[in-house]
């Protein structure tokens, strides 16, 4: 027996090989107690009703990490299809489908110069989605701060980041991401060692 285990699907895009993902979801936990936690990383462009139903069947033990770097053009600036068309509309549909089915998910944004000015709009989008569907949604922020970069731009990004995090906390929206892992580990009674790297 494993006290805690997790199985994570990521890629590339794991939904490109749905038969394998579905088979693992259906069979990998047989005999495990408790059932593992599941995480599916996806860009959301291929998400179908079949996927949503399979994820919902796992209940609170499965979480989707859905990539969304902003609302509209802020997302489409870097998240495009081969033909150059942006993917925001597809990802928005995926987010709404997951929220309507109450599948736990986090909108995961890589934050940098390309979208920092639209970060508050993204936070408002997530809060609105959570409130509209009463869905278990969180926001994950992954800031890009390049070593040796322009210090002023780095400070501007951190200022926007701080404003957005403050807004989310006021709205009761959980914000996570790699910067928070260290702090969460220090607070986590089960795993706190007092040491971390960031």
Secondary structure as UniProt FT lines:
FT   STRAND          6..9
FT   HELIX           14..17
FT   HELIX           18..27
FT   TURN            28..31
FT   STRAND          37..42
FT   TURN            45..46
FT   HELIX           49..57
FT   HELIX           59..61
FT   STRAND          62..67
FT   HELIX           73..76
FT   TURN            77..78
FT   TURN            82..83
FT   HELIX           88..100
FT   TURN            101..102
FT   STRAND          105..111
FT   TURN            113..115
FT   HELIX           116..118
FT   HELIX           119..133
FT   STRAND          137..143
FT   TURN            147..148
FT   HELIX           151..170
FT   TURN            171..172
FT   STRAND          175..176
FT   HELIX           178..187
FT   TURN            189..191
//
